[in-house]
Amino acid sequence: MQKIILITGATDGIGLETAKALTQQGHHVLIHGRNPAKVHKVVTALSRLSKNAIIESYIADLSTLSDVDKLATQIKSNHKRLDILINNAGVYKVSEVTTPDNLDVRFVVNTIAPYLLTQKLLPLFDATGRIVNLSSAAQSSVDLDSLTSPNAGELDGPVYAQSKLALTMWSIELANTLSNSRLENDPAVIPVNPASFLGSKLVKDAYGVDGNDLAIGADILCRAALSEEFANASGKYFDNDSGLFKDPHADALDPTKNRQLVAVLDQLLEEKLCVAHS
């Protein structure tokens, strides 16, 4: 059965490899990227991979919250239903740390934008839907003041690790909230470490190495999105380094800390988007 699948950051790295795999399976794939020329090139390449697949494209800069808001609005205007959202886009090293919203771009792209996009698109899902969030083996305790600051620190590694734990924490909190709501149309929310040191631009920028086969990451994202093994995985963290569901960082297993982080995100977005809309 053809699924409607949105992949953020789909113009290179794991996102592109995942888009290729899902296109070859004949799905309706919504490609997101920031650069129109790259997006056009990817759509052209994907269109050659399958006669049955449908490819759509969306342009948005996920470092700008108003762009994330507009992206969600566009998708909702074009689709009454969404089966899968893969929040893949991420950054490590950046040339400009502070965004136009006066936030740290590393936290915005890796944590805040996927949270906002997910919240905006939730009404399009039903109980068979899945939201797959790209976590990481790199996870460290989140400084909530840094999360909302214009610059969370000079060292990229610690900020990246915080941003990925924050993503994992809100994923687990959202999964629990949806489960407790007992509504019939709640999708699964699944944080996944696609595997360490895969051959993406992010890994090259971060560690100066070419990395391992991106297909490893694409395969687990496709499985998390579609396979039966993830049918009851909402709120569980999958670690592809070990190939198992595992406990993430201890902070993500603390409901109080998860709720505090989500409260900070909600307050932040209320303030920033009110400013953007005023």
Sequence and secondary structure as in RCSB ss.txt:
>XXXX:A:sequence
MQKIILITGATDGIGLETAKALTQQGHHVLIHGRNPAKVHKVVTALSRLSKNAIIESYIADLSTLSDVDKLATQI
KSNHKRLDILINNAGVYKVSEVTTPDNLDVRFVVNTIAPYLLTQKLLPLFDATGRIVNLSSAAQSSVDLDSLTSP
NAGELDGPVYAQSKLALTMWSIELANTLSNSRLENDPAVIPVNPASFLGSKLVKDAYGVDGNDLAIGADILCRAA
LSEEFANASGKYFDNDSGLFKDPHADALDPTKNRQLVAVLDQLLEEKLCVAHS
>XXXX:A:secstr
   EEEESSTTSHHHHHHHHHHHHTT EEEEEES HHHHHHHHHHHHTT SS EEEEEE  TTSHHHHHHHHHHH
HHH S   EEEE    SS S  B TTSSBHHHIIIIIHHHHHHHHHGGG  TT EEEEE  S      HHHHTSS
   S HHHHHHHHHHHHHHHHHHHHHHHHHHT TT  EEEEEE  TTBSSHHHHHHHS   B HHHHHHHHHHHH
H GGGTT TT EEETTTTEEE   GGGG HHHHHHHHHHHHHHHHHHHHHHH 
